[in-house]
Amino acid sequence: MNKFTRRTISFRGAGLVLAFFLTFFSICSPLQAQTKPEVRYAQVGDVKLAYYTRGQGEPLIMINGFLSTMSLWDPALLDELSKNNTLILFDNRGVGLSSDTKENNTTIPQMADDAAGLAKALGYKKVNILGWSMGGRVAQQVLIRHPDLVGKAILCAANPGGSHQIPASKDVESKLNNPNVPEMEKIALVFTNNEAGKKAAQEVLGRIKAAVAAGTMPNDFTVSKETTIRQDRARTTLWTNNQENFRQLKNIKVPVLLTDGQYDVIDMPKNSELMATQIPFSWLAYYDGGHAFLFQQHKRFADTVNAFMQ
């Protein structure tokens, strides 16, 4: 059961994303697609961002996390959210089909400026945003750096940065960062390590593979070693040293929905209470699941988002 309460509580997260999907797809050859989403490119500052849209309703920018492309959202979740929102799915700089600069400009604030720049390039004066894991950190910076652009925000397994964040255990961090740890062992950290979690992981992987094969999602999973290094530095070293983000949360003037899985071992749900104490107009929702709760509980999560948006 998910808890949906209107109160000022807070959040934090370790930020990963489904980087293990990259390995999964490197050994899978999807079938030739008959139709494809219309991937376009927008010049945003010094980079070109690849994006596509789907659905109807108010614009909702979907900000994915560490090493994750726009093709690594669960198709079942997108099906639900696109019923009431125009989803704007894109690749962060250097990820997938988006370009990057020769210089290393990759920081959480920079990626936030990219997301805001994309919205403006598409002609939007106001958008809603949804960020998961590292994308939840980026979304916070969009709220802080571009306050007039955002109508409402959903932060999924987010992290306030600096000394306020509660890190994952050393064992969890070690497994996440160790290239020698089998991918299925990492998946067990993102989903709950029980039969329900294992089943959910298999179903999500299957849905993504099937969507790419059917051509309803782009075949977009490439991330370079250089981008991996840049993003990892942005989400760890630089974010851990960012004390200002947490202080600025109190200045957010729009409604924010904070969400997490009850059994998230990467960004423990207790951190939600920390973040929402800073955000004046905040809601909190917990779900039966782990870090990837929004995939494991995609229908319940989407129902909560729709209720929050109304």
N, C-alpha and C positions, 0 to 999 in steps of 0.2 A: 504494500500500500504506500502511496506517496503522500507526503504531508504538504499541504499548501496553506501557508499562514501569512497573513498580512502583518508584518512586524519588522522592526529594524534589527536584523541579525546580520551575520557576515560570513565571509568566505575566504578561501585561499586554495591554491592548488599547485601541484608540482609541474604540470604541463608536460605532456609527452605528445601523444596523438598516435594514430595507428601506423607508426613507422614500420612495424612488422608486416603490414600489408604489402610493402614494397618488395620484400623478399618473396612473399607468397605469389605476387604477380610476375616476378621475374622468371618463375618456372611454369607459368601458365600461358598458353597461347589461345587467346580468345578467338571465337569464330568471326568470320568476316561480317561486319555489321551492314544491315540494309539501310538504315537511317542513322543519322548522327545529330546530336545537339549542335546548334550553330555557335561554334566557338569564335569569339571575336577578340579584338585587341584594342586596348585603350592606352594612349600615351599618358602616363602619370609621372610628371617630373622627369627624372632621368631613366625611367624604365617603362617597358611595355607590359601591361598586365593582361593575361589571357583570362577570359570570363565567358560565361553563358548564363542565360536567364530561363526560368520556367515558372509556371503557375500564374495566379492572378490575385490581385489585391494590393495592399500597400507593400512597398519595397522592403525586403529583408536581406541585408548583406550577411552572408554566411562566412565567418572567418575560421578557417581550419587551423590546426596546430602544427606541432613539430614534424617537419618533413612530409606533411600531408598535402596532397594536391586536391583540386576540386572534384576529382573522381573518387575520393576516399570517404565520401559521406554515404551513409547507409541509404540505398534507394527507397527502402520502406519508410524511413523518416522523411525523406524528400517528398514522397508521395503524399504523406499526411500534411506536411507544412505547406506544400504548394496549393492545397485546396483553398487556402485563405490568404496566401501571401505570394507576391512576386519574388521568387528567390533569385538572388544574385550570387552566383558561385564563381570563385576565382582562385587563381594560384598566387600565393605570396611571391615576392620578388625572388628570382633564382630557382623557384620550384616549378616543376612540370614545364609548362609552355611559356611561362613568364620570363622575361629577360632580367638581367642584373647588371650592375656597374662593375667596372674593373676594380675600383676601390671597394673596400669592405665598409659599406654604409648600413649593414643589416643590424638594426636594433629594434626593440619592441616599439619605441616611439616612431621610428621610421616606418615600420610596417603599418602602424596606425595611420600615419600620414598617407601612405599608399592607399589604404582602404577608403579613407575620406576622399582622397583625390579621385578614386575610381567612381565613387558616388557622384561627385561633382561633374566628372567627365561624361557621365551618363545623363546629366541634366537634372539630377535630383537636388532639391533644396532641403529635403528632410527624409531620413530613412530610419528604419529600425535595424538593430544589429544583433547578431547571435555569434558568440565566440566560444569555442570549446578548447579546453586545455591551454596550450600556449596561445591559441586564438582568444581565450578569455582574458589573457593579459593584454593582448593587442586591443581588444574591445574596450578595456578600461581606459587605455590611453586615447582611444577615439573619443570616449566620453569626456575625458579631461582636456584634450587638446582641441577638440572640435565640438564644443557643447551645443552650438546652435544647429548642428547637423542632425542630431539624434533625437528621435521621438521616444522610443523605448529600447531597452537593452536586455538581453538574456545572456547571462554568464554561466557557462557550464564547466565545472571543475576548474575554476579560476584560481588566481594566486596574486596577492597584493604586493609581493616583492619585499625587498629589504629584509630587515631583521624581524619583521612581523610574521613572515611566513613560517609555517611549521613543516619542516621537510619530511619527506618519506624516510622510512628506516634505511639504514646503510645497506641492508641486504637487498631491499627493493631497488634502490638506486644502482647498486652494483650489477644486478641482473639486467636492468634497463640499459645500462651503458656498456655492458660487456658483449662484444660481437661474437664471442664463443658460446654464449647461452642460446640454446635452441629457440627458434621463433615461437613454437607452441608454448614454451615455458614463459615467454614474455607475454603472449596472449592471455595466459592464465592470470597475469597481473592486471590486465586491462579489464577483463571480465571477471566475474566471481569464480573462484576456484572450486566449483562444485558442478554437479550434473547440469543444472540450469545454465550456469555460465558457459560451460563447454558446448552445450547445445546452441546457445545464443551466438557464440563465436563462429561455429560452423555455419549457422544460418546467415549471419552477416556476410561472411566471406563468400558464401554461395550466391547471395543476392548481388553483391558487387560484381562478381565474375559473370553472372548471367546478364546483368544490365549492360556490361561492356560488350559481351557477345551479341546482345540484341541491338546494340547501337543506341541505347537510351541514355548512356553516359559516355563521356569521352574516354578514349584509351590513353590516359594521361597519368603516368606514374613515375616519371623519371626525376631523380634528384641527384645532383652531382656531389662528389665528395667535398668540394669547396663549399657548396651551399650547406651541407651537413655541418661543417666546421663553423660556418658563419652563424647559422641558426642556433647551434648549441651554445656558442659564446653569448649570443643575445639573450637566450632564455635562462642561462645559468649565471655566469660571472657578472654580466652587466645588470641583470635583473636583481640579483642578490644584493648588489650595491646601490640599487635604486630605493632610497628611503622616501623620496618625495611622492611616489605614486600613492602610498597608503595615506599620507597626509591630505592629498588632493581629493580622495574619495568623498570627503565630507562636503565638497563643493558641487557634487553632482546634483542637478536639479530635476532630472527626469526619472520616471519609474524604472527600477532595475529588478529583474527576476534572477535570483541566485539559485542554482540547481547543482545537485551532486548525487552520486550513488551512496547508499548507506554503508556500503562495504568497500569504498574506494581506498585502496592502499597506496595509491600514488599521490593523490591530493585528498587527504582525509577530510571527511565531511565536517568535522569539528571546526575547520577553518572558516566555514560559512558564517559561523557566529561572529568571528572576528571581523570579517569584511562588512557585514551588514550593519554592525554598530557604527560604522563610518558613513554609510550611505543613507541619506535621510528618507528616501522613498523606496524601500526595499521589501521584497518578498522572498521567501525561502521555500524550496520544495526539495524533499529527499525522495529517492526512488530505490526500489529493491534491485540493486545492481552494483557494479563497481565503477571504475573510471569511465567505461563505455556505456554507462547507464542509459544514455539517450538513444542508443541503438538497441540495447537489450529490452528497454521499455519504451520503444518508439511511439506507440499509440498513446500511452498515458502521458508521456512527455509532451507530445504534440497537443494533446487535449489541454494540458496546463498552459502551454504557450498561447493557444488560441483564447483561453479564458483570460489570460493576462493581457493580451492585445486588445480585447474588447473594452 
